[in-house]
């Protein structure tokens, strides 16, 4: 779990840097447009292709560690704890499968975008956007590493209350 903790700290740090850069660039664009009557071309596209991807996806693993994802317990809250643990394990395995497929698709898309030199044509210039595909992949891989770390930790975890191994 220490490796995934380190990975998540780095990804959250980069997401925070992206948030600061977004704030600075939007602020600069507003000041430039208001005071100088000159827009900063590409602000919306850079925000959309780079900053928002980093802000939304890089911290996914850290959100998983903090149990910050939406969990609906309406139907499971009345179940015994052993059954809830098994359902939680099932959901985690399903998430692992989903992230594996999503990660594979993102990897293929990132390679394709890199090979094609993907860009967005803007009014004043062409914005290279293929690196954003790799940011997306980094967020998915960080989330995937966290899920794998949690599954491995669960395998070796021992319930302190009754001493029963939670290897379900």
C-alpha positions as CSV (number, residue, x, y, z in Angstrom):
1,X,0.0,0.0,0.0
2,X,3.0,2.4,0.4
3,X,3.6,2.3,-3.3
4,X,0.0,3.2,-4.1
5,X,0.1,5.9,-1.5
6,X,3.1,7.5,-3.1
7,X,1.6,7.2,-6.5
8,X,-1.6,8.8,-5.3
9,X,0.3,11.7,-3.6
10,X,2.1,12.4,-6.9
11,X,-1.1,12.3,-8.9
12,X,-3.0,14.5,-6.5
13,X,0.0,17.0,-6.5
14,X,-0.1,17.2,-10.3
15,X,-3.9,17.6,-10.2
16,X,-3.4,20.5,-7.7
17,X,-0.8,22.1,-10.0
18,X,-3.3,21.8,-12.9
19,X,-6.0,23.5,-10.7
20,X,-3.6,26.3,-9.9
21,X,-2.6,26.7,-13.6
22,X,-6.3,26.7,-14.6
23,X,-7.1,29.4,-12.0
24,X,-4.1,31.5,-13.1
25,X,-4.8,31.2,-16.8
26,X,-8.6,31.9,-16.5
27,X,-7.8,34.9,-14.3
28,X,-5.2,36.2,-16.8
29,X,-7.7,35.8,-19.6
30,X,-10.3,37.8,-17.8
31,X,-7.9,40.5,-16.9
32,X,-6.5,40.6,-20.5
33,X,-10.0,40.7,-22.0
34,X,-11.3,43.3,-19.5
35,X,-8.3,45.7,-19.3
36,X,-6.5,45.2,-22.6
37,X,-9.5,44.2,-24.7
38,X,-7.4,41.3,-26.0
39,X,-8.3,37.7,-25.4
40,X,-5.8,35.0,-24.6
41,X,-6.4,32.6,-27.4
42,X,-6.8,28.9,-26.5
43,X,-7.7,29.4,-22.9
44,X,-10.9,27.4,-23.2
45,X,-9.3,24.6,-25.2
46,X,-6.2,24.3,-23.0
47,X,-8.5,24.2,-19.9
48,X,-10.7,21.6,-21.6
49,X,-8.0,19.3,-23.0
50,X,-5.4,19.6,-20.2
51,X,-6.4,21.1,-16.9
52,X,-9.9,19.6,-16.6
53,X,-8.6,16.1,-17.5
54,X,-5.9,16.4,-14.9
55,X,-8.1,17.9,-12.2
56,X,-10.9,15.3,-12.6
57,X,-8.9,12.1,-13.3
58,X,-5.5,12.2,-11.6
59,X,-6.9,12.1,-8.0
60,X,-9.3,9.1,-8.6
61,X,-7.0,6.7,-6.7
62,X,-6.8,9.1,-3.7
63,X,-10.6,9.4,-3.7
64,X,-10.8,5.6,-3.6
65,X,-8.4,5.4,-0.6
66,X,-10.5,8.0,1.2
67,X,-13.7,6.1,0.3
68,X,-15.0,9.2,-1.4
69,X,-16.8,7.5,-4.3
70,X,-20.5,7.3,-4.2
71,X,-21.8,4.2,-2.4
72,X,-25.5,3.5,-2.3
73,X,-26.3,1.3,0.7
74,X,-30.1,1.5,0.6
75,X,-30.5,-2.3,-0.1
76,X,-27.4,-3.5,1.7
77,X,-27.4,-1.7,5.1
78,X,-29.7,-4.3,6.6
79,X,-27.5,-7.2,5.6
80,X,-25.1,-9.0,7.9
81,X,-21.5,-7.7,7.8
82,X,-20.1,-10.8,6.2
83,X,-22.5,-10.5,3.2
84,X,-21.7,-6.8,2.9
85,X,-18.0,-7.6,2.8
86,X,-18.6,-10.1,0.1
87,X,-20.7,-7.6,-1.9
88,X,-17.9,-5.0,-1.4
89,X,-15.3,-7.5,-2.7
90,X,-17.5,-8.2,-5.7
91,X,-17.9,-4.5,-6.4
92,X,-14.2,-4.0,-6.1
93,X,-13.5,-6.9,-8.5
94,X,-16.0,-5.5,-10.9
95,X,-14.3,-2.1,-10.6
96,X,-10.9,-3.8,-11.3
97,X,-12.3,-5.4,-14.4
98,X,-13.9,-2.2,-15.6
99,X,-10.7,-0.2,-15.0
100,X,-8.6,-2.9,-16.8
101,X,-10.8,-2.6,-19.9
102,X,-10.9,1.2,-19.7
103,X,-7.1,1.4,-19.2
104,X,-6.5,-0.8,-22.2
105,X,-8.8,1.4,-24.3
106,X,-7.1,4.5,-23.1
107,X,-3.6,3.1,-23.8
108,X,-4.6,2.3,-27.4
109,X,-6.1,5.7,-27.8
110,X,-3.0,7.4,-26.4
111,X,-0.7,5.5,-28.7
112,X,-3.0,6.3,-31.7
113,X,-3.2,10.0,-30.8
114,X,0.6,10.1,-30.3
115,X,1.3,8.5,-33.7
116,X,-1.2,10.8,-35.5
117,X,0.1,13.9,-33.7
118,X,-3.5,14.7,-32.6
119,X,-4.1,18.5,-32.4
120,X,-7.0,20.9,-32.2
121,X,-7.1,23.7,-34.8
122,X,-7.7,27.0,-33.0
123,X,-8.2,30.5,-34.5
124,X,-4.6,31.6,-33.8
125,X,-2.6,28.3,-33.7
126,X,-2.8,24.6,-33.6
127,X,-2.9,23.1,-30.1
128,X,-1.2,19.7,-29.6
129,X,-3.6,17.6,-27.6
130,X,-2.2,14.1,-27.7
131,X,-0.4,14.5,-24.3
132,X,-3.8,14.8,-22.7
133,X,-4.5,11.2,-23.6
134,X,-1.6,10.2,-21.5
135,X,-2.8,12.3,-18.5
136,X,-6.1,10.4,-18.8
137,X,-4.2,7.1,-18.8
138,X,-2.2,8.1,-15.8
139,X,-5.3,8.8,-13.8
140,X,-6.9,5.5,-14.7
141,X,-3.6,3.6,-13.9
142,X,-3.4,5.3,-10.5
143,X,-6.9,4.3,-9.8
144,X,-6.2,0.7,-11.0
145,X,-3.1,0.5,-8.8
146,X,-5.1,1.6,-5.8
147,X,-7.8,-1.0,-6.4
148,X,-5.1,-3.8,-6.8
149,X,-3.4,-2.5,-3.6
150,X,-6.7,-2.6,-1.7
151,X,-7.4,-6.1,-2.9
152,X,-4.0,-7.3,-1.8
153,X,-4.3,-5.6,1.5
154,X,-7.7,-7.3,2.0
155,X,-6.3,-10.7,1.2
156,X,-3.8,-10.4,4.1
157,X,-6.1,-8.4,6.5
158,X,-7.3,-9.9,9.7
159,X,-10.5,-8.7,11.3
160,X,-9.4,-7.5,14.8
161,X,-12.8,-8.2,16.4
162,X,-13.0,-11.9,15.8
163,X,-9.7,-12.9,14.3
164,X,-11.3,-14.2,11.2
165,X,-9.4,-13.8,7.9
166,X,-11.3,-11.6,5.5
167,X,-10.1,-13.6,2.5
168,X,-13.6,-13.9,1.1
